[in-house]
Amino acid sequence: MTTKSSLNGSADHLKSGEAQEIPPLRNYLCLTMFTCFCPAWPINIVALAFSMMAQKSYDEEDYDGSKRLGRKALHLGIVSFVIGFVIITAYTIVHFTTVLFSR
């Protein structure tokens, strides 16, 4: 087995064809920050926490953990958006129907 020495003295034990490809970061931070404006705050905060934990795992080169946490952040972000949309829609319907029928 041949090793290549890098400039800082560490040995590279990987052959040129066996280099591990780094997956892209998917922490869905923009989605979770957007859903913080929806009125489902406990779920939004948990989604934001999972998004930040996915970023931390990615920085620590735990790509599988980052992918798992990012997927949880995505699912919770979607759930909080849907719940927030339902709450806003229900509030709007109740508000305008009570205003129209009270006259």
DARA-V858852 format. One record per helix or strand. SS is the DSSP state (A for helix, B for strand). FROM is the first residue (numbers start at 0). TO is the last residue. If there is no record, write none. Layout:
SS,FROM,TO / SS,FROM,TO
This chain:
B,3,4 / B,10,11 / A,15,17 / A,28,34 / A,40,58 / A,62,100
